[in-house]
C-alpha cells in the first residue's frame, strides 16, 4: 500500500500564491516566495551543520521571531523531525528531554545558550547559523502524511514528561478541521503571540502555508499593542487564553475591535461569564476550545452563538474528529453522565516517543483516553470538569502537581506534600503547595519557594505555601487535590509557621 503524501506545503503554497504576505513582524514582512527563498537558504545552512549525522531528530529552542519561523520550515525541507524545547523550563528539565530523545544537535536562540548545559550536544546558535555557508541538500518534493513532523513534550497526570509524536497528517487534518469550523478567507491574518514551541503557536504556522494565510507574529504577548492591531482592521483571527483576553479587554476600555476581526480562538479552560458577557456586548466573536498537544491543537470548539447558552462548554468536535465519554466500567456514558473524555480522529497523535506502557494504556483502537473528566449534555456539547484530573492551568501553561510534589518530597525537612491550583486574578490559577513538615523542622514558606527555583520553571514554582497537619488521601493513597482546593476556598486555618 502506497503511503499517502501531499506536495511540500511551503513549496506548493509558494507556487499557488507567491505574492501573498506570509509573515509579518514589527520590523519586516515577507511574501510566501520570499519566505521560501529564505527557508531554502537556511535549510542549506542547517544541512552544513548536521549532514554527517544520521539522527532523524533535531532540537529547536527558539523564541517567537522571523528567524525561528524560517528555521521551523527549513527543518521540514531537510526531512528532519523538530523537537520543540520549551525555553521556560529549567536546565535539568531540558536535559531530561534532550537525553530522552537522544538529540545530537539543537538549534537555539542565542539568549538560551547558557540554559543548555550539556557538553555532548552540538549547539548551533542562530547567529552562527546566519554566518554559515549553505551546502547542497535533497529537497523534499512531498511530505509523507504518516511521517513524524514534530515532537512536543507533555507531562501527563503522572508528571513524567512524554514526547508527543505529531505527524504531517496530524497537522494537516488539524488545519482542515479548523477551516471547516472557522472558514477561510484570502484576506485572513492570524495574530500569533502564543509560543511557537507550543502546539497553539506551531499549528498557526502550519495553517498559514496550508491556507495561504498571513501570520502577524509577536515576540511576546503585549496587551496594549495587540489591542491596537485588532482595532485597526489588519487582523482577522487570534489565539488566546482567558487571562490574555481579560488584559486586552482592560486595554480596550470603551472601544471595540474592527469589524474585520472575526475570531478570538480561546483555549486554556472555560472563560468566566462576566468576560463572555463583555465580549458579547462588544461584539467580540469568542470561540471557546478544548484541545491538547496530543490532538495537534483544538479538537472541540464552541461557536460564539452558544457561548452564553452553553456557558462552560468547550463545544462539539471538529468535523474530522469524534468524541465520547467512558465510565469507570469502560462503557459509553449517557447524556450528563460523568466519565473520561476519549477522542479519535486524524489529528490525534500516533503515540508517545519510546513510551510503550503509556501508549498501551492511552490508546484503544484509535481512541485516545485523555485523562480529563467531563460529560456530554443532551445536545452533545462537551463540558470539561477536571483537566487531566488535577491539572493547573496558569496563564495558559499546563502545570502538573505531580512534578512539583516530586521536587518537594526530595527536601529532607518535608514529610508529605500535595499541590493544587488556587485562583489568581492575572493568571487564572497558580500552584499552591500544602506541606507537612518533618518533626522539629523550622522550614518556612520562603525556604520552600527558594528550593524550587533552580529545579522548576518559574510558572511551575509554588506561589503560595500552606503548612498543614496532614495531606488528604483516598483509600488508594492518592492525594485528594480537590479537597485541598476546597479547604483553600473555605478559608482553612493556615498555619504558616
N, C-alpha and C positions, 0 to 999 in steps of 0.2 A: 504493500500500500504506500503510495506517494505521500510524503509529509506535506501538509498544506502550507503554502507560502504566499507572501504578498511582496510586491515591489518594495525595495528600500524606501522607507517612508519619507525621509527628508529629500532624497533624490527625486522621488516621484512628485512630491509637493513642489519642488523647485521647477520641474518640467511643466506642471499644471498652472501654477500661478507664481512665476518668478518675481514679479514686481510688487506683490503684496508685502506690506510690512509684517515681518515675522516677530521682531523683538525690539523692544524699546526700553531704555533706562533713563536715568536723569540726564546722562551725558550724550547718548547717541541712539541711533536706531538703524536696523538692518532689514533689508528685504530678504525673502527666502533665498534668492540667488546669492546674495552677499553672505548669508548665514551658511549656505552650502560651501561656498569657496573657503570661508574661514574654517569650517569644520574639516574639510579635506586637508587643508594645510596643517591643522592641529593634529589630525589623525596621523599624518606622516611624522610629526614630531614625537608623538607618543610612541609610535612604532620604533623609532630610533632608540628609545629607552628600554623597550620591553621585547624586542624582536627575538632575542636569544632565549627568552623564557617560554616554557611550554604551558604555563599557567593559563587557565581559562578565565580566572577571576582577577579583577584589579580594583583596589580600594580607591574611593573618592572621598576626600574630606574637604568639603567646599562650602562656601557661603553663597548667598544669592547675588550673583554677578553675571555679567555678559560672558566673561571668560568661563565660568562654571557651566553655563548652558552649552557653550561650544564644546567643552570637554565631554559633557554627557553625550552629545550627538557623535563626537569623534570616536568615543569608545565603542559605540554601536557600529560605526563603519568598519572597525577592526574585528568585529565579531567577538569581542570580549564581553564578559558579564560584569557589570558595575556593582560593587558592594558599597552602598551608601553608608558612610560613617557619620554619626551624629557628633558634631564638634562640641556639643554641650556636655558630653559625657566626660567622666574623669579619665585620666591616663590609664588607670587599672581596668576600667570598663572597656575602653578602646582596645587595650592589649588583649583582652579576652576574645573580642570579636575577630581581631586580626589573626590570632592563633587558631581560633575555631575554623576560620575559612582558609587557613594556611596561605595567607596572602604573602606574595613575594615583593609586591610593589604597591605604593599608594601615591596617587596624585593629590596634592594638598595645597590649599591656600597658604601663602607664606606665614600668616599670623598664627597658624596652627602647628607650626613646625615643632615647637617645644612640647606640645601635648603628646606627640608620638615619640616615646622613649625607647622603642625597640632598636637595638643596634643591628639586627639581622635584616630588617626590611629595607628595601630600596625606596627612599623617599624622593619624590620629584616635586619640587616646589613649582607653582605655576609661573613664577618669574623666571625660573631656569628653563621651563618648557618653552617659553616665548623666544628664548635665545637659541634654541636647538635647531639644527638644520634638518628639515624633513627628509625622511627616506621613503622609498617606494614601498607600496603595500598593495595587496589584492583587495580591491573594493568589493563590498557585498552588494550584489545587484538585487538580492532578495533576502527577506527575513523569514526564517522558519518559525511558524507560529508556536511550535512546541519547544523552541529554544528558550532557555532562561535569559532574560534581558537584564534583570536587576535583582539584587538581594537587599532586603532591609530587615533589621533586627527588631524583634518584638519580644517582650519579656514573658508574656503569658501570665496565668494566675499563679504559677509556682515561683515566679521571679527568676527562673533560669532562662537567659536570653536564647532566642532561636532565630536563625536566619530564614526569612520567608522568601521562597523562590517565586519570582514573578516572571512569567513568560511573555513573549511578544504577543501571544494570543490573549493573555490576561489583560494587557494594556489596551489591545485593540478592542476587545469586547467591552471593557470598561468605558472607553471613549464612545463606542456605538450606543451602549445603554444610556449613557448620559445625554447623547444627542437626541435619542428618541424621546427622552423626557423633556429636555430643555429647548430642543430645536437648534438650528444652526443658521447664522446669517453671515454673509460675506463681510459685513461691517462689524462683526464681533471683535472685541478686545477683552481679554481676560486679565484682570489685575491679580498679580501674584506677589503677596508679601509673606506667605507661609513658606517654611523652609523647603528647599529643593531636595534635601535628603529625606524628607517625609514623603509619604505617598501622595499627600494632598498637593504638594508643590510639583513633584515629579510627574504626576498624572496630567497637570496642566501643560507641561512641555510636550507630552505625547499627544494630547488633544490638539495642540497647536499645529503640528505637522499633519495630522490626520484630517483635521477640519480645514486647514488653510486659514488659521485664526491667529491674530496678533496677540502677543503677551506683553503687558506692561509690567516690568519687573522692578520690585522694590527690594533693596538690600535687607531692610527690616521693616517691621510694622511702624508706621508713623501716622497716627490718627488724624492729625491736622492736615498733612499734605495729601493723604489718601482721600479725605473728605473733599478737598479741593478738586481732585481729579474726578470724583464721582459727580460733582456739581457742574463741571464744565462740559460734560457730554462725550468725553473721549473713551469712557469705559462702559461696557455693557454687562459684564459678569465679574463677580469677585467671590473668592473662597474666604471664609472667616469662621471664627468660633465666637461664642457668645460674648466673652469679655472684650474682644476686639470690636464687635458691633456696638456694645454699650459705650465704649470710649468714643467711637465715631459719632454716635447719636449725641453725645455730650458736646462734641465739636460742632455738630450741625446746628445746634440751637433751634431757632425758629424756622430755619430754612428747610429745603428739601433737595433731593438729588435730581439730576437731569432726567428728562423723560426717556432718554436713550438707555438708561440703566435698567436692565430687565431681570436681573437675578442676583440675589445675595444667597450663595450656597453656604448654609450654616451647619457646621458639624460640631463635634465636641460635647454632645449631650443636649437634652431638651432646653429650649430657651424659656426664660421666665415670662409669665403672662404680661406683666407691665411693659416689658421690652417689645413683645409682639404687638401689643395694642398701640404703642407709639409708632412702630413700623407701619401698621395698618393705617393709622391716621395720616402718616406722611407719605403713604402710597409707595413704601419700600417693599418690593416683592421678595419675601424671605422664603427660601426652600430649605426646610429642615431635613437633615440627612442622618443616616446610620451607615457606618462602614468601618473598615479596619485595613491594616496593612495586608492581611490575608485575602481581602476582596479587591485589591488594587484600587482603592478609594471607595466611593459610595456604592452601596448595593441596595439600599432602601431610601426613598426620598418622599417627603411630604410637600405637595404643591401648595402655593400661597392661599388658594381658595379654601383649604382645610386647616390653615394654621391656627385658627381660633376654635372652630367647631370640633377639631380633633386635637385640642391642646395637649401637648405632652407626647404626641405620637411622632414616630420617625417616618411614618408613611407606608407606602407599599413598595414591593421590589421593582427594580428597573426591569425593562421588558425582557432581556435575555435570562433573567435570574429567577430563582424560586426561593421560597421561604416557608418554614413550618416550625411549629413548637412541639418539642418532645417532652413528655412527662418523665418522671423518675423511673417509671416502669418501661420506658422506651417506646411508648405508643404516641401517636399524634394527638395532641391536646385538642379539646373542644374550644369554642369561642370563649374568650375571657378566662381561660384556664392557664395558670402559670406553668412555665417549663423552660427548658433550654432552647435558645434560638439556634436553629440549624438552617444553613443556607447552601445553595447549589447554583452553579452557573459557570459559563466560560471565563468569567473574570475572577473566579476563585483559584487561589494558589494550587499548584500541584503538590505542595508539601513543604516541610521544613528541611533545611540542609543538614544532612547527617544526623537526623533525629528519628530513628526507626520507631522507637517507642511512642513518641508524640504523634507521629504520622498514623500509626496503627490505632491509637486512641482517638484521634481527632477526626479521621475520615472514614466514611462508610458509604460505599457505592457512589462516590462523588459528592456526598453531603458532608459539609464541614460543621462540626459541633463547635460553636463559637465560645462556649463557656459563659455567655451572657444569658441572663434570665429575663423573660418577658412574656407577653401574651398578644394574641391577635383578637381584636374586638369583632363584633358580629358583622362588620363591613370589611374585615380583612386588613385593618390598619394595625401596624406593629407598635406596641408600647414596650419600651425597654425599662425594666425595673432595676436592674443592677448590672453595671458594665463589668463584665468579666469578674463577677462575684463582688469584688471589693476594690475595683479599680478606682483610683483617684484621678480625676481629670483637672489638671491645674493649668489654666491658660491655654488649653488645647493640647497640652502634653500629657501623655499617659504615665502615671506614677503607680507602680505596683507595690503595695505594702510589704510583700514578702522580701523584696530587695532591701528595703530599709531595715526590716527586722533582722535580716541575715547579718547586716553590718553591726547593728547594735548588740545583738546577742554575743558578739565576739569581745565585747567590753567586759573586763574582769569584774567590774563593780555592778553589772546589770544582771539580775537573776532571770527576769522574764520581760517581754515587750510585746505590745500589739500596736499596730498603726492604723489610723483611719483618716479619712478626709473630713475636714471641718470647713464650714462656709467662710469665704473671703470675698470682700467687696470687689476687688480688682481681678483676681484670678479664678473666681468661681469656687474653687476648693484649694486648700493647701494641706500637706501632710501634718498630722499631729501624732506624736509618739507617746503612748501610755506605758510607763515604765515601773517595774517592781525592782527596787534596789536590793542588793545583797545586804545581809545583816552587817550593820556597822558602817555602811558606806555613807560618805558625805557628798556624793556626786550631785551636781546641780544642773539646772537647765542649760546654762552656757557651756558646761563641760560636755554635755551630750551633743549640742549643736556643733561645737568645735571638733569633736571626734568624727563627725560625719563629713566635715568639709573636704577632706582630701580623699574620701572614699566614695562619694556620691556626687552626681551632677547637681548644680545649685537648685534646680527646680524639684529635685527629689529629696533634698535635705529637709528634715522636720522644721517647721516654722514655729511650732509650739510643743512643749514637753510637759506632760502631766504625770506626776508620781502617784501611783495607786498601790493598794494592798495586794490586789490580785488581778490577773487578766481573765476575763470571762471566756470560757471554752465549753464546747459541747461534749457529748459522750465520746466522740472520736478524737477528742483533744484538739480540735480545730478552733482557732480563735474566732470568737463571735464579734466581728468588727462592727456589725450592725448595732450590737449592744453598746459598744464603745461610743459610736456616733450618737446613740440615744442618750447616753449618760452626759455627753457634752451638751446636747441640746436641752436637756432638763436642768442644766446648771448644777452638775455634780459638785460635791465638796472636793476642791482641788488642793491637795497637799503638795506644794511645790518645794518642800524643804527636805 
